[in-house]
Structure formats: structure tokens, C-alpha cells
Amino acid sequence: MIQEKLPIICPGEILKEEFLDELNLSEYRLAKEIGVPARRINEIVHGKRAITADTAIRLARYFSTTPEFWMNLQSHYELDKTREMLNGKIDRDIKPYQKAA
């Protein structure tokens, strides 16, 4: 059975679809409400910028979530993208540590 991979979703896509679109908020309004440049939100939404700890704290406060929610989205995204980019190279090149007999 061939397992189909799910597409990698960037945190900005979650921000846009699950928060901005659902709440009918513009990127500009969100930026002003959380005190960041509008360009920062735009770049996050378009996958050109990562969510930093500072932004995670601001988003968490505004949307009544947790900073960990936003940071976890970002870290999972980065891990998935790196795994895809390496395409098994690490598994081929690095052998797990084994204690000497």
C-alpha cells in the first residue's frame, strides 16, 4: 500500500485561513492591532517569513491562543520542509549511536 504524503502547510496559511478569513480580518488590521508592521503579517501569510517568538506572543494574546501553538506550527513546518529537502540523506549518511559491546 502506497502512503500518500500530505502537503506541507506553512503557519501563514493557518493564520490566513483559520483566523483572518474566519474572523473577516485584514492583514493590515491584525498588524495594527498587535503592533507590528503590516509587511510582517503579509510575509508570514505568504510563507516568506517565519513566526518569531515575539510574533507568537502577540498572536497568542490577540487570538486567545498560546504562544506555543504558533511556535509549534512554525517548528513543525521547518522540520517537515527540511526532511523533504534532505530526502532521506540523513538516514543514509548517519548511523544511530550504538554502545560498544
C-alpha positions in Angstrom: 0.0 0.0 0.0 1.4 3.4 -1.0 1.0 6.1 1.6 0.3 9.5 0.1 2.1 12.4 1.7 0.1 15.3 2.9 1.2 18.7 1.6 3.3 20.8 4.0 1.3 23.7 5.3 3.0 26.9 6.3 2.0 28.7 9.5 0.9 31.7 7.5 -1.7 29.6 5.7 -3.2 28.6 9.0 -3.1 32.2 10.2 -4.9 33.3 7.0 -7.5 30.6 6.6 -8.3 29.7 10.2 -8.0 33.2 11.8 -8.0 36.1 9.3 -10.6 34.7 6.9 -12.8 33.1 9.6 -12.9 36.4 11.5 -13.1 38.6 8.5 -9.8 40.4 9.5 -7.4 42.0 7.1 -3.7 41.6 7.4 -3.4 45.3 7.9 -5.9 45.4 10.8 -4.2 42.5 12.5 -0.8 44.1 12.2 -2.1 47.4 13.7 -3.9 45.6 16.5 -0.8 43.6 17.6 1.7 46.4 17.0 3.8 45.1 14.1 4.5 46.3 10.6 1.8 45.2 8.1 4.6 43.8 5.9 5.5 41.3 8.7 2.0 39.8 8.6 1.9 39.8 4.8 5.2 38.0 4.6 4.1 35.4 7.2 0.8 34.8 5.3 2.7 34.3 2.1 5.3 31.9 3.6 8.2 34.4 3.2 8.8 34.9 6.9 8.8 32.7 10.0 6.8 33.3 13.1 9.2 34.5 15.7 8.7 34.2 19.5 7.7 37.9 19.6 5.1 37.5 16.9 3.8 34.2 18.6 3.3 36.0 21.9 1.4 38.8 20.1 -0.8 36.5 18.1 -1.5 34.4 21.1 -2.7 37.4 23.1 -4.8 38.7 20.3 -6.4 35.4 19.4 -6.6 33.9 22.9 -4.4 31.0 22.0 -0.9 30.2 23.3 2.5 31.2 22.1 3.3 27.5 21.9 0.6 27.0 19.4 2.2 29.4 17.0 5.8 28.3 17.7 4.8 24.6 17.2 3.2 25.4 13.9 6.5 27.1 12.9 8.8 24.4 14.2 6.8 21.5 12.6 6.8 23.4 9.3 10.5 23.9 9.4 11.1 20.2 10.3 8.8 19.0 7.5 10.5 21.3 4.9 14.0 20.2 6.0 13.0 16.5 5.9 11.6 16.9 2.4 14.7 18.8 1.3 17.1 16.2 2.7 15.0 13.4 1.2 16.4 10.6 3.3 20.0 11.7 3.2 20.4 11.8 7.0 19.1 8.2 7.3 21.6 7.1 4.7 24.6 9.0 6.0 24.2 8.9 9.7 24.0 5.7 11.7 22.5 5.7 15.2 24.9 5.6 18.1 25.4 2.0 19.4 27.1 1.4 22.7 30.3 -0.6 22.4 30.0 -4.2 23.5 
